[in-house]
Amino acid sequence: MRHRTRHFSLATSAALFCTLGCAASVTQAQQVWFSSGDDLNVNGVVAHPDFMRLFDPSQPWATGVAHVQVMQLRAPWFLRMPDETVQQVTGFLKQHNMALAVPLGFVSSDTCGQGVEGLGTARQQAVYPREMKKRGIELDYVVMDEPLYYGHDYSGKNACNFSVEQVVQSVATNVRMIRSYYPKVQFVLVEPEQALSGGVGELSQFLDAYQAALGELPVAMRFDLAWGQADRWHREWHGAIPPFIQMLKARGIGYSIIYDAGHVNGRIPDTDAGWIASAKANVADWEATIAEKPAQVVIQTWSPNPVRITPESDPTTMTGYLKWFVIHAGAASARARIERPAP
């Protein structure tokens, strides 16, 4: 018992030490991505008015700046903002060695998919990479916006219901198109695994056909979970996700997870504090359920909340949540090293 008490004390001390300043213990192999929402005016609404404070020289999120490897932003933002604003953002990312990622659609059709997420005509889908390249914006990652689900599984208005093979053919065409502008760009596939009608087998079929068509695989597979939601459209994730992780592991693909808020009492929280409390609970739930560590962690919101992005000293802002995660991950890493049995 004395040994166990001392064991706990060492782990607790390590966690406290990290809390006080060694948050750099976020594992070196794990990428931290940040996607805060932006200040783009959409139908008269600006969801996050303080977005540009992220790129202020005063750095109101110094902890996050020191740990984020990839910033994910929307492609339309870059084309609708003035050049000087875009240059402020890209200059900040370059100064702090952050890679840039944007999500794009990858399923092309002239006959279906109107208004469906991730679908468009080939002409429409070429606009963003072509125009971003013209403006001198360098891309490191492109996130594939759920092509398998929306191209194959989605059954709502204007659904295409393509075969898996047809989806892959469209994706491969768009990969080649984007590479014509950005030869070194890397691709991350995101899908709502709980909603894939064919489950693990469907995603396996897609990945095998993708590799056959392109001679490569996505650098990571991102899980877009419907936290707290299990219904006829979404399988309960605790049981559904582990087989996906094992399938990806067998193919040498790292997985990525979005740590955002989920459904609480049937809906996404509509306050900043409630959103962040839900997101933190989802982090704890994932870590208690899934032993394999993610290759990429994505701290992201596409909800109106948290409205404010900075400063990180406020725990109800998006960078406040990011700071909490960095410290939490550093403490967990320190505990794991201390608690690991001696060889």
ABEGO torsion letter per residue (X at the ends): XAAAAAAAAAAAAAAAAAAAGAAAABBAABBBBBBAEBABBBGGBBABAAAAAAABAAGABAAAAAABABBBBBAAAAAABBAAAAAAAAAAAAAAGBBBBBBBBABBBAABGBGBBGBBBAAAAAAAAAAAAAAGBBBABBBBBGAAAAAAABABBGBAGBBAAAAAAAAAAAAAAAAAABAABBBBBBBBAAABAAEAAAAAAAAAAAAAAAGBBBABBBBBBBBGBBBAABBBAAAAAAAAAAAAAAAGBBBBBBBBBBBBGGBBBABAAAAAAAAAAAAAAAAAABABBBABBBBBBABAOBABAOBAABAABAAAAAAAAAAAAAAAAAAAAAABBBX
